[in-house]
Amino acid sequence: MIGTIIYILGLVCAVWCVLDIFKHAKCGVIGKILLSILVLAFSWIGFAVYYFLLRGKI
């Protein structure tokens, strides 16, 4: 039960990151697609890396 909640929460965070990438990222389309794939592939780690390290820089 708790694992399912954590999984769904991670999925929601990853989708939020992907939407944020396509709205605000200044890189090209290929960069946005690659970054989105990485965030979705590594749900919690991808979310943390994007939010804390890359969000204001790209």
MODELLER restraints for C-alpha pairs under 7 A, 6 or more apart:
rsr = mdl.restraints
at = mdl.atoms
rsr.add(forms.Gaussian(group=physical.xy_distance, feature=features.Distance(at['CA:10:A'], at['CA:43:A']), mean=5.90, stdev=0.5))
rsr.add(forms.Gaussian(group=physical.xy_distance, feature=features.Distance(at['CA:10:A'], at['CA:44:A']), mean=5.73, stdev=0.5))
rsr.add(forms.Gaussian(group=physical.xy_distance, feature=features.Distance(at['CA:11:A'], at['CA:43:A']), mean=6.52, stdev=0.5))
rsr.add(forms.Gaussian(group=physical.xy_distance, feature=features.Distance(at['CA:13:A'], at['CA:47:A']), mean=6.57, stdev=0.5))
rsr.add(forms.Gaussian(group=physical.xy_distance, feature=features.Distance(at['CA:14:A'], at['CA:39:A']), mean=6.14, stdev=0.5))
rsr.add(forms.Gaussian(group=physical.xy_distance, feature=features.Distance(at['CA:14:A'], at['CA:40:A']), mean=5.75, stdev=0.5))
rsr.add(forms.Gaussian(group=physical.xy_distance, feature=features.Distance(at['CA:14:A'], at['CA:43:A']), mean=5.67, stdev=0.5))
rsr.add(forms.Gaussian(group=physical.xy_distance, feature=features.Distance(at['CA:14:A'], at['CA:47:A']), mean=5.80, stdev=0.5))
rsr.add(forms.Gaussian(group=physical.xy_distance, feature=features.Distance(at['CA:17:A'], at['CA:47:A']), mean=6.61, stdev=0.5))
rsr.add(forms.Gaussian(group=physical.xy_distance, feature=features.Distance(at['CA:18:A'], at['CA:36:A']), mean=5.32, stdev=0.5))
rsr.add(forms.Gaussian(group=physical.xy_distance, feature=features.Distance(at['CA:21:A'], at['CA:32:A']), mean=6.42, stdev=0.5))
rsr.add(forms.Gaussian(group=physical.xy_distance, feature=features.Distance(at['CA:22:A'], at['CA:32:A']), mean=6.45, stdev=0.5))
rsr.add(forms.Gaussian(group=physical.xy_distance, feature=features.Distance(at['CA:25:A'], at['CA:58:A']), mean=5.29, stdev=0.5))
rsr.add(forms.Gaussian(group=physical.xy_distance, feature=features.Distance(at['CA:26:A'], at['CA:58:A']), mean=5.68, stdev=0.5))
rsr.add(forms.Gaussian(group=physical.xy_distance, feature=features.Distance(at['CA:27:A'], at['CA:58:A']), mean=6.65, stdev=0.5))
rsr.add(forms.Gaussian(group=physical.xy_distance, feature=features.Distance(at['CA:38:A'], at['CA:46:A']), mean=6.42, stdev=0.5))
rsr.add(forms.Gaussian(group=physical.xy_distance, feature=features.Distance(at['CA:39:A'], at['CA:46:A']), mean=4.18, stdev=0.5))
rsr.add(forms.Gaussian(group=physical.xy_distance, feature=features.Distance(at['CA:39:A'], at['CA:47:A']), mean=6.02, stdev=0.5))
